[in-house]
Amino acid sequence: MFREYLVQKLGALYEDKIIIFDFDNIKNRYNYVEILEEFGFKIIFYDDATQFRNIYNNDTAYFYTRVAIIVILKCYVPYDVLKSFYNVEISWSSLFPELNKEVILNDKSLDLDLLYGAYSELYENLHIYEKTIDYVVRRVYGKENVQNYINKIEENLLASIRDRSLDYKAWIKVAAQKGKAEYIAAQCGVNVNFSFIDDEFKKFIINEYKSLSSITSRESPIMVNRVLDYIAKSKEKVALIVLDGMSVFDFNILSKGFESIDYEEDYIYAMIPTTTAISRQSLLSGKFPVQLERPFDLSREEKQFHEKAKDLGYLEKQVLYTRGYNIHIGPNIKFLSVIINDIDNLVHGQIQGREGMYNDINLLAHSRKIQELIKELYSKGFNIYITADHGNTLCTGLGAIRGAGVEVETRSKRMVIFKDFVRNNENIDSYGLIDYPGYYLDKQYKYYICNTGTSFDTKDSMVMTHGGISIDEVIVPFIKIKAVQNG
């Protein structure tokens, strides 16, 4: 995989002090900074000699551990620093010397894992631009190369799950790898089955999900109910775009249309059951479901968003809750939430499964509606964040349950709720449901959730839906927009 290749090129396995010359700004395409930090490196971004001397002379802690200095701009680096560090220059030409550099520079959607998988077996010079383009289309995205990539991801995920008990951060990495692999497989028409992941993820949810509320992190909100507190820390103009129902798989498709948008990608946990009423209300109110006045409908969503914004220090005239792409933002607005229902509508109208979702989300990406919304907000000076209330998953119908429990959400059929622990349907056990402990939920109800790949839809029908505890439904993207280029 490209990760291992890059680690080797950087000398991270055997060197303790590295100076990296990255004039192609590869770190913006592939976050090797995070990888170096995993290897125990302290990171210094080198801007000029004077600034570095201050760090060198005053922050000696850097020089008792592993240190990586990253130089992006061509500038003077003192000779004694060069002599003291292992020097490495990374560029697209040095990483892929047989290919045309401009192709890699220009095609930011080119997947580097797929590229390296094919390149490791390349034995000819393809410096001519057209030859590299043909190679990418024919070989890099060829079914054989994609299938090899999927097989390696499956091996890695199986090893990760079987070798140790994964914490919440490790499961986020699993979700990221799975979503990317499924996107690439759908793009290239290759079959993939990662259902084994949900068997283990279910154990994590039952045993560990309850403890997520006690974890704090400066890097991420961790759960949807902490998002507003997290994004409001700066007290500057903030906009939150909520793409209802967006999974990690879906964002992989959408983000390929973000050519002029620079962003930072993270992931958070939705509320369970992963229905819009429960999880989106938690997202926009900053509350746990048990604290919501009406957790099973959205009638108070806008009011609760305004109340939370007030608690965060914003004035009423500075707050706006709105829906859709054509929004009017007054000059006083500083705290904004925009609800976009397109993906959730595609989910519940989907009749062609994962392949249909890929095609439909791809059309949404090409419409550029989301990109234009981001550009508009950025031009108005907003700090922009994008997230989802829950994801979605592919299911086969078990058959409908009628009059059995509380009607939570007519379009989400992955769960059923009984009040006061009374079952109104004697055949409920025949569905093989998960007896969910109801973490963060009202304890006067009993919660049952369908197992992986099943829902209370028409028997044997194939649907995309949500409401359960699969990794696709629970772990969702959390995106910070860093910059938007003109044009």
BELRA-V149260 format. One record per backbone hydrogen bond with DSSP energy under -1.0 kcal/mol. NH is the residue of the N-H (numbers start at 1). CO is the residue of the C=O. E is the energy in kcal/mol with one decimal. If there is no record, write none. Layout:
BEGIN
nh=NH co=CO e=E
nh=NH co=CO e=E
END
This chain:
BEGIN
nh=5 co=1 e=-1.7
nh=6 co=2 e=-2.8
nh=7 co=3 e=-2.5
nh=8 co=4 e=-2.0
nh=9 co=5 e=-2.1
nh=10 co=6 e=-2.4
nh=12 co=7 e=-1.7
nh=15 co=11 e=-2.2
nh=18 co=67 e=-2.7
nh=19 co=86 e=-2.9
nh=20 co=69 e=-3.8
nh=21 co=88 e=-2.6
nh=22 co=71 e=-2.8
nh=25 co=22 e=-1.5
nh=28 co=25 e=-1.3
nh=29 co=26 e=-1.5
nh=30 co=26 e=-2.6
nh=32 co=30 e=-2.4
nh=36 co=32 e=-2.7
nh=37 co=33 e=-2.3
nh=38 co=34 e=-1.7
nh=39 co=35 e=-1.3
nh=40 co=37 e=-1.6
nh=41 co=36 e=-2.3
nh=42 co=66 e=-3.0
nh=44 co=68 e=-2.5
nh=46 co=70 e=-2.5
nh=52 co=48 e=-2.1
nh=53 co=49 e=-2.4
nh=54 co=50 e=-1.7
nh=55 co=51 e=-1.6
nh=56 co=52 e=-3.3
nh=57 co=53 e=-2.9
nh=58 co=54 e=-2.2
nh=59 co=55 e=-2.2
nh=62 co=59 e=-1.6
nh=63 co=60 e=-1.3
nh=64 co=61 e=-1.3
nh=67 co=16 e=-3.0
nh=68 co=42 e=-3.0
nh=69 co=18 e=-3.1
nh=70 co=44 e=-3.0
nh=71 co=20 e=-3.4
nh=82 co=78 e=-2.0
nh=83 co=79 e=-2.3
nh=84 co=80 e=-1.3
nh=85 co=81 e=-1.2
nh=86 co=17 e=-3.0
nh=88 co=19 e=-2.2
nh=90 co=21 e=-2.0
nh=95 co=91 e=-2.3
nh=96 co=92 e=-2.3
nh=99 co=96 e=-1.8
nh=105 co=101 e=-2.4
nh=106 co=102 e=-2.6
nh=107 co=103 e=-2.1
nh=108 co=106 e=-1.3
nh=110 co=107 e=-1.5
nh=115 co=111 e=-2.2
nh=116 co=112 e=-2.5
nh=117 co=113 e=-2.2
nh=118 co=114 e=-1.9
nh=119 co=115 e=-2.8
nh=120 co=116 e=-2.1
nh=121 co=118 e=-1.7
nh=122 co=119 e=-2.3
nh=126 co=98 e=-2.9
nh=132 co=128 e=-1.9
nh=133 co=129 e=-2.2
nh=134 co=130 e=-2.3
nh=135 co=131 e=-2.1
nh=136 co=132 e=-2.4
nh=137 co=133 e=-2.2
nh=138 co=134 e=-2.8
nh=139 co=135 e=-2.6
nh=140 co=135 e=-1.9
nh=141 co=136 e=-2.1
nh=142 co=139 e=-1.0
nh=146 co=142 e=-2.4
nh=147 co=143 e=-2.7
nh=148 co=144 e=-2.0
nh=149 co=145 e=-2.1
nh=150 co=146 e=-2.7
nh=151 co=147 e=-2.4
nh=152 co=148 e=-2.0
nh=153 co=149 e=-2.4
nh=154 co=150 e=-2.6
nh=155 co=151 e=-2.2
nh=156 co=152 e=-2.6
nh=157 co=153 e=-2.8
nh=158 co=154 e=-2.5
nh=159 co=155 e=-2.2
nh=160 co=156 e=-2.4
nh=161 co=157 e=-2.4
nh=162 co=158 e=-2.3
nh=163 co=159 e=-2.2
nh=171 co=167 e=-2.1
nh=172 co=168 e=-1.4
nh=173 co=169 e=-1.7
nh=174 co=170 e=-1.9
nh=175 co=171 e=-2.5
nh=176 co=172 e=-2.2
nh=177 co=173 e=-2.4
nh=178 co=174 e=-2.7
nh=179 co=175 e=-2.7
nh=180 co=176 e=-2.1
nh=181 co=177 e=-2.5
nh=182 co=178 e=-2.6
nh=183 co=179 e=-1.8
nh=184 co=180 e=-2.4
nh=185 co=181 e=-2.4
nh=186 co=182 e=-2.4
nh=187 co=183 e=-2.5
nh=188 co=184 e=-1.7
nh=190 co=185 e=-2.9
nh=197 co=194 e=-1.9
nh=201 co=197 e=-2.5
nh=202 co=198 e=-2.1
nh=204 co=200 e=-1.7
nh=205 co=201 e=-2.5
nh=206 co=202 e=-2.4
nh=207 co=203 e=-2.3
nh=208 co=204 e=-3.4
nh=209 co=204 e=-1.1
nh=211 co=208 e=-2.0
nh=212 co=209 e=-1.5
nh=214 co=211 e=-1.5
nh=215 co=212 e=-1.5
nh=223 co=221 e=-2.6
nh=224 co=269 e=-2.0
nh=226 co=223 e=-1.8
nh=227 co=224 e=-1.4
nh=230 co=226 e=-2.0
nh=231 co=227 e=-2.6
nh=232 co=228 e=-1.5
nh=235 co=232 e=-1.1
nh=238 co=334 e=-3.0
nh=239 co=383 e=-2.8
nh=240 co=336 e=-2.9
nh=241 co=385 e=-3.2
nh=242 co=338 e=-3.1
nh=243 co=387 e=-2.8
nh=244 co=242 e=-1.2
nh=244 co=340 e=-1.8
nh=246 co=243 e=-2.1
nh=251 co=247 e=-2.1
nh=252 co=248 e=-1.9
nh=253 co=249 e=-1.2
nh=254 co=250 e=-2.5
nh=255 co=251 e=-3.1
nh=257 co=254 e=-2.1
nh=258 co=255 e=-2.0
nh=261 co=258 e=-1.6
nh=262 co=483 e=-3.0
nh=264 co=480 e=-2.9
nh=266 co=478 e=-1.7
nh=268 co=476 e=-2.6
nh=269 co=222 e=-3.1
nh=270 co=474 e=-3.1
nh=275 co=273 e=-2.2
nh=279 co=275 e=-2.6
nh=280 co=276 e=-1.8
nh=282 co=278 e=-1.6
nh=283 co=279 e=-2.1
nh=284 co=280 e=-2.5
nh=285 co=281 e=-1.3
nh=286 co=282 e=-1.8
nh=290 co=440 e=-2.1
nh=291 co=288 e=-2.0
nh=292 co=289 e=-1.4
nh=297 co=294 e=-1.3
nh=301 co=298 e=-1.6
nh=304 co=300 e=-2.5
nh=305 co=301 e=-2.1
nh=306 co=302 e=-2.0
nh=307 co=303 e=-2.1
nh=308 co=304 e=-2.4
nh=309 co=305 e=-2.4
nh=310 co=306 e=-2.1
nh=311 co=307 e=-2.0
nh=312 co=308 e=-1.6
nh=313 co=310 e=-1.7
nh=314 co=309 e=-2.3
nh=318 co=315 e=-1.8
nh=319 co=316 e=-1.5
nh=320 co=335 e=-2.3
nh=322 co=337 e=-2.5
nh=324 co=339 e=-2.6
nh=327 co=325 e=-1.4
nh=333 co=330 e=-1.2
nh=334 co=318 e=-3.1
nh=335 co=318 e=-2.4
nh=336 co=238 e=-2.5
nh=337 co=320 e=-2.4
nh=338 co=240 e=-2.8
nh=339 co=322 e=-2.6
nh=340 co=242 e=-2.8
nh=345 co=341 e=-2.5
nh=346 co=342 e=-2.1
nh=347 co=343 e=-2.5
nh=348 co=344 e=-2.3
nh=349 co=345 e=-1.2
nh=350 co=347 e=-1.2
nh=356 co=352 e=-1.5
nh=357 co=353 e=-2.1
nh=358 co=354 e=-2.4
nh=359 co=355 e=-2.1
nh=360 co=356 e=-2.6
nh=361 co=357 e=-2.9
nh=362 co=358 e=-2.0
nh=363 co=359 e=-1.7
nh=364 co=360 e=-2.0
nh=365 co=361 e=-2.5
nh=366 co=362 e=-2.2
nh=367 co=363 e=-1.3
nh=368 co=365 e=-1.0
nh=372 co=368 e=-2.3
nh=373 co=369 e=-1.8
nh=374 co=370 e=-2.4
nh=375 co=371 e=-2.4
nh=376 co=372 e=-2.4
nh=377 co=373 e=-2.4
nh=378 co=374 e=-2.6
nh=379 co=375 e=-2.4
nh=380 co=376 e=-1.0
nh=381 co=378 e=-1.7
nh=382 co=377 e=-2.1
nh=383 co=237 e=-3.0
nh=385 co=239 e=-2.4
nh=386 co=479 e=-2.5
nh=387 co=241 e=-2.4
nh=391 co=473 e=-1.9
nh=393 co=465 e=-2.7
nh=395 co=463 e=-3.3
nh=396 co=453 e=-2.3
nh=397 co=461 e=-2.7
nh=398 co=455 e=-3.2
nh=399 co=457 e=-2.4
nh=406 co=417 e=-2.5
nh=412 co=409 e=-1.3
nh=416 co=448 e=-2.8
nh=418 co=446 e=-2.8
nh=420 co=444 e=-3.4
nh=422 co=419 e=-1.8
nh=428 co=425 e=-1.5
nh=430 co=427 e=-1.3
nh=431 co=428 e=-1.5
nh=432 co=429 e=-1.6
nh=434 co=449 e=-3.6
nh=436 co=434 e=-1.3
nh=436 co=447 e=-1.7
nh=441 co=438 e=-2.0
nh=445 co=442 e=-1.3
nh=446 co=418 e=-3.5
nh=448 co=416 e=-2.7
nh=449 co=434 e=-2.3
nh=450 co=414 e=-3.2
nh=454 co=451 e=-1.7
nh=455 co=396 e=-1.4
nh=456 co=413 e=-3.8
nh=460 co=397 e=-2.8
nh=461 co=458 e=-2.4
nh=463 co=395 e=-2.7
nh=465 co=393 e=-2.5
nh=474 co=470 e=-2.1
nh=475 co=471 e=-1.8
nh=476 co=268 e=-2.7
nh=478 co=266 e=-2.9
nh=479 co=386 e=-3.3
nh=480 co=264 e=-2.5
nh=481 co=384 e=-2.5
nh=482 co=262 e=-2.9
nh=483 co=262 e=-1.8
nh=485 co=260 e=-3.0
END
